[in-house]
Amino acid sequence: MRLVALCFLIDSAIGHRDTESDFRALAEMAGPLGYGQDQLQALIQEVGEAYRQDMGKALIAKLRRRLGQPRRQLNPPNALAFPPELRR
């Protein structure tokens, strides 16, 4: 769910046309988990802050742990490819 939230944030920051469908997908995932609007907004803010701190390394590492994949060096994407508000 955090990766979908990140997708929403990036698409929103660059004005991508999928922003609305990203949010709908995120809301559909959050609903069955009992997330209300406030909790969903808090998750989006948390994911945005985590991304700003390390370009998403921690989010990917957490996903790998949950999937049982071995830990390896994660190279951050080219910082120039992301909008300034999502960079550190």
C-alpha positions as CSV (number, residue, x, y, z in Angstrom):
1,M,0.0,0.0,0.0
2,R,2.9,2.3,0.7
3,L,4.3,1.9,-2.8
4,V,0.9,2.8,-4.2
5,A,0.9,5.9,-2.0
6,L,4.3,6.8,-3.3
7,C,3.1,6.3,-6.9
8,F,0.3,8.7,-6.1
9,L,2.6,11.3,-4.7
10,I,5.0,11.2,-7.6
11,D,2.2,11.3,-10.2
12,S,0.6,14.1,-8.3
13,A,3.9,16.1,-8.1
14,I,4.5,15.8,-11.9
15,G,0.9,16.4,-12.8
16,H,0.4,12.9,-14.3
17,R,-3.0,12.1,-15.6
18,D,-3.0,8.8,-13.5
19,T,-3.1,10.7,-10.2
20,E,-6.8,10.3,-9.7
21,S,-6.8,6.6,-10.5
22,D,-3.7,6.2,-8.2
23,F,-5.7,7.7,-5.3
24,R,-8.7,5.6,-6.1
25,A,-6.6,2.4,-6.0
26,L,-5.0,3.5,-2.7
27,A,-8.4,4.2,-1.2
28,E,-9.7,0.8,-2.4
29,M,-6.8,-0.9,-0.7
30,A,-7.2,1.1,2.5
31,G,-10.9,0.6,2.9
32,P,-10.9,-3.1,3.8
33,L,-8.1,-2.3,6.3
34,G,-10.4,0.1,8.1
35,Y,-8.5,3.2,7.1
36,G,-10.5,6.4,7.4
37,Q,-9.8,9.6,5.4
38,D,-7.6,11.0,8.2
39,Q,-5.6,7.7,8.4
40,L,-5.1,7.6,4.7
41,Q,-3.9,11.2,4.6
42,A,-1.5,10.4,7.4
43,L,-0.1,7.4,5.5
44,I,0.4,9.5,2.4
45,Q,2.3,12.2,4.5
46,E,4.4,9.5,6.2
47,V,5.3,7.9,2.8
48,G,6.2,11.3,1.4
49,E,8.4,12.1,4.3
50,A,10.1,8.7,4.2
51,Y,10.7,9.2,0.5
52,R,12.2,12.6,1.0
53,Q,14.6,11.2,3.6
54,D,16.2,8.5,1.5
55,M,14.7,8.4,-2.0
56,G,12.6,5.4,-1.1
57,K,15.4,3.0,0.1
58,A,13.6,2.3,3.4
59,L,10.3,1.6,1.7
60,I,11.9,-0.9,-0.7
61,A,13.9,-2.5,2.0
62,K,10.8,-3.0,4.2
63,L,9.0,-4.5,1.2
64,R,11.9,-6.9,0.6
65,R,11.8,-8.0,4.2
66,R,8.1,-8.6,4.1
67,L,8.6,-10.7,0.9
68,G,11.5,-12.6,2.4
69,Q,13.9,-11.4,-0.3
70,P,17.6,-11.0,0.5
71,R,18.9,-7.6,1.4
72,R,21.1,-6.0,-1.2
73,Q,22.4,-2.6,-1.9
74,L,19.7,-0.4,-3.3
75,N,20.8,2.3,-5.6
76,P,18.5,5.4,-5.5
77,P,17.0,6.5,-8.8
78,N,18.5,9.5,-10.5
79,A,17.4,12.4,-8.3
80,L,17.0,14.6,-11.4
81,A,14.1,12.4,-12.6
82,F,11.9,13.4,-9.6
83,P,10.2,16.7,-8.9
84,P,12.0,19.0,-6.4
85,E,9.3,18.6,-3.8
86,L,10.0,14.8,-3.6
87,R,13.8,15.3,-3.3
88,R,15.6,15.9,-0.1
